[in-house]
Amino acid sequence: MPERIVVDPAIHFGKPCVTGTRIPVVDVLELVGEGIPFATIVESYYPDLSPEDIRSCLRYARHPFSRALQRD
């Protein structure tokens, strides 16, 4: 698991989040999937993130165990 991603049952019911935030990985991936540039995601949506955090979300999504990302 990328070090910038954490799964903690006490945060968003155990959904993967960016470390040190309560930002779910799936929310970041949806913005990337809509074609929103990293800089815009940081500036307009999640100023607590860095471009490297966003890249970590993408790396996390490529792992087989990331099925936990699916929305309920």
Backbone hydrogen bonds, N-H to C=O, Kabsch-Sander energy under -0.5 kcal/mol:
donor,donor_aa,acceptor,acceptor_aa,energy
5,I,2,P,-2.1
6,V,17,C,-2.9
8,D,6,V,-0.5
11,I,8,D,-2.5
12,H,10,A,-0.5
14,G,8,D,-1.1
14,G,11,I,-1.5
15,K,12,H,-1.7
17,C,6,V,-2.7
18,V,23,I,-2.3
19,T,4,R,-3.3
21,T,18,V,-1.9
25,V,16,P,-2.7
27,D,24,P,-0.5
28,V,24,P,-1.5
29,L,25,V,-2.6
30,E,26,V,-2.0
31,L,27,D,-1.5
32,V,28,V,-2.3
33,G,29,L,-2.8
34,E,30,E,-1.2
35,G,32,V,-1.9
36,I,31,L,-1.9
41,I,37,P,-2.3
42,V,38,F,-2.4
43,E,39,A,-2.7
44,S,40,T,-3.2
45,Y,40,T,-0.7
45,Y,41,I,-1.4
46,Y,41,I,-3.3
49,L,46,Y,-2.0
54,I,50,S,-1.7
55,R,51,P,-2.3
56,S,52,E,-2.2
57,C,53,D,-1.9
58,L,54,I,-1.9
59,R,55,R,-2.5
60,Y,56,S,-2.7
61,A,57,C,-2.1
62,R,58,L,-0.9
62,R,59,R,-0.7
63,H,59,R,-0.5
63,H,60,Y,-1.5
66,S,63,H,-1.8
67,R,64,P,-0.7
68,A,65,F,-1.0
69,L,66,S,-2.7
70,Q,67,R,-1.6
